[in-house]
């Protein structure tokens, strides 16, 4: 048995012995449909105007197929191209870099923001 939800998710995502559906491997079906179930749950709980407009299962399989196809293209690209590794340089002593981002829900007026400061040590 699994000791946590995390272990169960990793075991299912990495399980290549389970057959997928059609041309979509299991990891694609499981990953995408788990996310869609969570998204649907949140919509049902927090959006009182939410209406299911598509057949949930066929919608999930279509998105899973697109997800797996995208991963295949990325893997093909990796085999055909040599990537240049990113190079990080420490900031000059005494300098600080600030990164910030934010989001606003216009309907409710709720906003959130966050930020981080980096010095020469990262």
N, C-alpha and C positions, 0 to 999 in steps of 0.2 A: 504494500500500500504506500501511498505518498504521504510525506510528513507535512507538506504545505501546498497551497495553491500554486505557488511558484514552481515547485518540483513537478506537479501535475502538468502545468502548462508547458514546461520545457520538455517533458517526456513526450507529450503529444506532438509538439512542433517538430521534434527531432526523430519521430518514429517513422522510419521508412518501410516498415513491414506492413503497415496498413495501406490498403489500396485507396487511391483517390477516386474521384468521380469524373468519368470521361477522360480528357487529357490533363486534368488538373490534379497534381500530386496532393497527397494528404496534408502536407505542411501548409499548402496554400489554402485548401478548403478549411482546415482547422483555424489557422491564423485569422483569415479574413472574416469568417463567420463568427468567431469569438468576438472580434472587434465590433461587428455589426450588431450582435446581440447586446453588447454593452451600450453601444450608441442608441439602439432602440429603447433599451431600458431607461436611459437618461432622458430621451425625448418624451417617453410616456410619463416619467415622474415630474419633469420640469417644464414641459411645454404643454399647457392644457389645450392648445389648438392643434396638437400633433395628430395627423391622420396618416395611417399606413397607405401609401399610394401604389406600392408595387407588391408583387408576390415575393415575400421575404426570402424564400429558399432559392428561387431562380435568380433573383437579384444578387444574392450572396455568391452563387456559383459563377455568375457572369463577372463579378468583381474579382473573385478568386482567380479566374482564368486570365484576366487582364494583369493581375498581380504577378502570377507565375510567368506569364509571357514577358513582362517587364524585367523580371529577374533573369530570365534566359538571355535577353538582349544585353543586360549589364554584364553577365558572365562572358558572352561572346565578345563584347567590347574589351573586357579585361584581357582576354587571350590574344586579341589582335593589336592592342596598344600597350606601350610601356608607360606607366605613370611615373611622373617625377615626384619623389617624396617631398612633402612639405618641409620647409626649413623654418624653424622658429629662432628668432634672435631676441636675446634679453634686451629690455628697455635700457636706455642710458640711465645711469645712476641719477636718482632724483626725479625722474619722470614717472607719471602715473597715467594709465589709460583707463577711461571710464566707458563701460558699455551699459546701455539702458534700453528697455523696451516697455511697451504698455499696450493695453487693450481696453476698449470701451464697448459695452452693450448699449447701443443707442436707444433701444426700446425701454430698458429699465434704468439707464443712467449709471449702472454699476461699472466701476472701473478698477483696474488693477495694474500695477507697474512693479518693476524690479530692476535691479542693477548690480553691477559688480565692478570693483576697481582692481587693476593689475599694476604691480610695480615690477622692478627688475628681477624679482624672485618668482614671478608668475602670479 
